[in-house]
Amino acid sequence: MDWTLEVVIVPVSDLDAAIAFYRDQVGFTLDHDTTNEHMHVAQLTPPGSGCSIVVGDLPSQRSMAPGSLHGLQLVVADAASARQELVGRGVECSEITVFDERDGGTFFGFADPDGNSWAVQQIRARADQPLIPREHRGRFGEGVEL
């Protein structure tokens, strides 16, 4: 049996600001922004990922303090290019640190407006061998409207 991690709840104080940050600055795809009499939630997915984040006001989100989620990790094929892209969109990033010269040993980080923190790891192999093959990505949210 597969056990896939597909959604991570990110606690934020301002849903609209969080959507703008993750969509416009970090570059995640906004899968949906749903409002009704019971809730207001949005789901966003990093390009090429099978796991999304959800921000909003569901009970599970209200039980966590905004900014209390730390250690989320994204993987990119080129840390320098990814960092430059984020900085160009106004995201404050740490400097790149090489902990180990082998593939996977290079990192930088950033935080959202509430202080939820992210690590970005470089795995060069992802350039030629993405975790989710490009021809299968339609199943994972790219271009899907709910």
Long-range contacts (C-beta under 8 A, 24 or more apart in sequence): 4-50, 5-51, 6-50, 6-51, 6-52, 7-43, 7-51, 7-52, 7-53, 7-54, 8-51, 8-52, 8-53, 8-54, 8-69, 8-72, 9-53, 9-54, 9-55, 9-58, 9-60, 9-61, 9-64, 9-69, 10-53, 10-54, 10-55, 10-69, 10-72, 10-112, 10-116, 11-55, 11-61, 11-64, 11-65, 11-66, 11-67, 11-68, 11-69, 11-114, 11-116, 12-55, 12-61, 12-66, 12-67, 12-112, 12-113, 12-114, 12-116, 13-66, 13-67, 13-114, 14-113, 14-114, 15-40, 15-41, 15-42, 15-55, 15-56, 15-57, 17-113, 18-42, 18-55, 18-112, 18-113, 18-114, 19-44, 19-55, 21-91, 21-112, 21-113, 22-53, 22-55, 22-112, 24-89, 25-86, 25-89, 25-90, 25-91, 26-86, 26-89, 26-91, 26-110, 27-85, 27-86, 27-89, 28-53, 29-141, 29-142, 31-141, 31-144, 31-146, 32-145, 32-146, 34-146, 45-140, 45-141, 45-142, 46-74, 47-142, 48-130, 48-131, 48-132, 48-137, 49-74, 49-131, 49-132, 49-140, 50-131, 50-132, 50-140, 52-141, 66-114, 66-115, 66-116, 67-111, 67-112, 67-114, 67-115, 67-116, 68-116, 69-116, 69-117, 70-116, 70-117, 71-117, 71-119, 72-116, 72-117, 72-118, 72-119, 73-118, 73-119, 73-120, 73-121, 74-118, 74-119, 74-120, 74-121, 75-120, 75-121, 75-122, 75-123, 75-126, 75-131, 76-120, 76-121, 76-122, 76-123, 76-126, 77-122, 77-123, 77-124, 77-125, 77-126, 77-127, 78-122, 78-124, 78-127, 79-106, 79-107, 79-108, 79-120, 79-121, 79-122, 82-108, 82-120, 82-122, 83-108, 83-120, 86-110
